[in-house]
Amino acid sequence: MKRLLRGAILALSCLPAYAAGPNWQRVASGDFEIFSTAAGKDTLRALDSLARAKSFIDQNLPPGIRPQKGRVRVILFGSKKEYEEYRFKPFAVAYSARITGRDYVVLDGSGGEAFATAIHEYIHLLTEDASLHLPPWLSEGIAELFTTLKFTGGKVVVGAPPPARVQALGRDSWVPLSEITGADRESPYYTQTGKAGTLYNEGWALVHMLHFSLQYGPGFGRFMEEVQKGTDSRRALEKVYGQSPETVEKELKAYLRRGYFATRVVSAPAYAGKAVTAEPAAMFDVSLALLDLSSRLGKTAETRAGLENLMREDPSRPEPHVTLGYLLIRNYQEQDALPSFEMAMKLGSHDPEMLWDYGRLAGPYLPEQATAALQRLLAHQPARSDVRLELAEIQMSRRRPAEALETLAPVNSAAPESSAKLHEILAMANLEVGNREAAVTHARRWLAAARDSSQRTNAARIVRFLEESSQ
């Protein structure tokens, strides 16, 4: 009997991860891929709406936010029950996240607001990809501003007030603006169901006034730039507008009382979306995507078991190994992740995020494998100077200065934070191959670009050595 029970358990564990579940469909364009259990027409509408919104957003982003850099995967659940298993916050009907090197938007599509919430979360992805550290009220307010885009013929209407926000502002108790603008991501106004709505409501209203009003609108770009520098909201308001939050709060209340919200009508950018049809989704890919979500939610044991099932189901696919590597990293097991990434490479993965992370993680321990990963990445993205710098540093650690110089040959300059590193490598590599004149030039540039005392000390020592030895 025990033998039969063990056999049954083993058989169940080897079943595909997608043995049962809802009916999944897939639709895709160059910029978005949607896995959906919603009705086919709703899924197609979501793709069309996102694509049209992207074409507008790319040309009308607030300062500092960049257009998306890769395909976004959207998971559209057709029912609350399906979404509930992957919900990130108790009150959130959608969320965005970067998981396993991929941008995700996850939606509860049962409430009829899938388009608005998809745009809201899409804006969050853009701000995160741009490494903007905006306070919650500003981040949520900007995202909410774009949720009401309306396409009418060749025009786009921007800034129409979300009815639910306006109703809530008229019904709920007002929270002092100083508390809302001072709230961080640990604040109850961002994390608790009963309070978070106030931050979203007042955040949207303040962003709308700062962006659209005649008094504040002209300075909104400068305000964004100040906040992106790390200036807190209060100081940024005072610096750009010469107003305290208390004064701004009075004017915001007056702005809301008048009951009229300015909108802007602009020409819609040309959109040449191709006709697409919904097709049955490959359930291996759906299961892999859902395991990405599980890993993001901290379901480590469940995720790992699911990934191992997929590895047995199709041993030729590299993606489960990539996801397992990131799961281990998320659990502070970075060195344990290296074999998973190595296996993904052996199976032919060209995932740029994985190759970049594997190259950096493996450099100190497995320099040969790190070199192979970074070279594979450069074969597909040759313009990435950050990859060239990382690879050249590994090559120098392996005493291969000529290879390092060849790697860095296309790099004419680097970002300020990387400039010292670039010229340090070039100085030392040229010194080792006997090109002392180039070594002196780059050592001096290294010294000029040094950003801390340690860099300055090392650079000055090399400059002095080269200058004295050339006399």
ABEGO torsion letter per residue (X at the ends): XAAAAAAAAAAAAABBAAABEBBBBBBBBAABBBBBABBAAAAAAAAAAAAAAAAAAAAABBBGBBBBABBBBBBBBABAAAAAAABABAABABBBBBBGGBBBBBBBAAAGAAAAAAAAAAAAAAAAAAGBBBBAAAAAAAAAAAAABBBBEABBBBGBBBAAAAAAAAABBBBBAAAAAABBAABAAAABAAAAAAAAAAAAAAAAAAAABAAAAAAAAAAAAAAAAGBBAAAAAAAAAGBBAAAAAAAAAAAAAAGBBBBBBBBBBBBBBBBBBBBBBBAAAAAAAAAAAAAAAGBAAAAAAAAAAAAAABAABAAAAAAAAAAAAAAGBAAAAAAAAAAAAAAGBABAAAAAAAAAAAAAABAAAAAAAAAAAAAABAABAAAAAAAAAAAAAAGBAAAAAAAAAABABBBAAAAAAAAAAAAAAAAAAGBAAAAAAAAAAAAAABABAAAAAAAAAAAAAAAAAAX
